[in-house]
Amino acid sequence: MSSRLRAGITGSLVTASFSAVLVLSWTAAANDQGPGSEKGGKAVDQAPAGVRLRTLLPERISVDNSSKKTAITATVKNEGTKDSDGVRLLVVGFDGLRITGVQGCSAIAEKNLPEGSNSGFSCPVGRLGAGKSRSYAVRATYDLRKSGKICLPVQSADGRKTFWQQGPVPFGTTNPSPNAPATPLLLGTDNKPAAPGGDELPKTGVGHDVLPLGATGAALVAAGAAGVWWSRRGRQEAA
């Protein structure tokens, strides 16, 4: 075997090994989010008989302190006994949590975003079989100086009905670690910034203790009907 051929084979093996390490590292990071949780979820419009749509978010995520980037797995599932009709999943960010991309999904135009949100993507799930689920890799950034929330509505394909909505639910930590490479955040926890005066979160828009859905959303929350604005808005646009 010539020295040139031997060197080529060696180089290929090194490249393959390096690629394998990257794949394993990404897999480990993706699997290190803990079990999926329905925390902050609620049914809104009634789903067809035999269909029970739900979403899952990881119990924990990790934010890179230098790049502010994080990864989130969003899952939609049908726990019913019958297949669903065509549905779509929306992934929407609020406050310090900004959605930058969702695999296989399209960005929502700024004019169509719900009041108070900063970003969002629409995912065409289509028909979802009974007992089946579909997961989406979500890319996001998190400004740890603020609170950060995410919302996952599951709607009919035309957007007129919202069968389920998880959130806006916060990710955060009460024990910030600014000097560490990354900050772990827990689902359902308000973020406590590490900056001086971090005992009180900065207020953006409406009060951070109220779901950031504007005056109409606040009234719905008070009436115990949070999230209905998704379906009502769809009906108004259709009209």
C-alpha positions, 0 to 999 in steps of 0.5 A: 500500500502506498504512503499516499493511499495510507495517509488518505485512509487515515484521514478519512478515519479521523474525519469519520471519528470526529463526525461520530463524536459530534453526532454523539455530542448532539444526541446527548445534548438533545436527550439531556432535557429530562422527561416531557411535561404538559405543565401549563397546558389546557384544552380550549375548543372541543376536539372531534370525538376520540381525538385527544391532542396534547403537547410536551416540553422538556423539564429542563433546557440549557442556555449557553452563556456566551451565545445565548443559544438553546435547544428545545424539543416540542412534541405534539401527541394524540392520546385519543383512540381515533386519528385527528384531522389535519392540525398545526402546531404553533411555537411562540416565544415571549419576553427573553425567549426568542424562537429562531427556527423550528425544523420543518416549520415556517416563520409567522409574519410579525403582523400575525404574531399574538400581542406580546410575543416576539417570534413564532413558527407554524408547523403543519402536523397534518393527520396525527394517528391515535397514540402517535406523536411528532417532535420538532427541534426548536432553536432559540435564544434566551436573554437571561436578564429577562423572564422567558416564556414559550407557548404551544397551541395546537390548532385545526389546519385552518386556525379556526379552532385551538384544541390545546394550548400549553403556555405561555409557560416560563423557563427559568432559574432561581439560581443563576450561574453567570460564570458557568459555561451554561445556565440550566433552566427549569420548565414552570420556573420564573427566571431570576436574572444574575445582574445586580438588582435581579430580585425583581424581573424587568417588566416588558409590556404588560405586567410579567405576572399576567399572561402577555396577551394584551387587554383581551387576553387578560380579560380571558385569563380573569374569566378562566378562558385563557387561550381562547383568543387563538380560535377567536382570532382565527374566526375573525380573520376568516370572516 
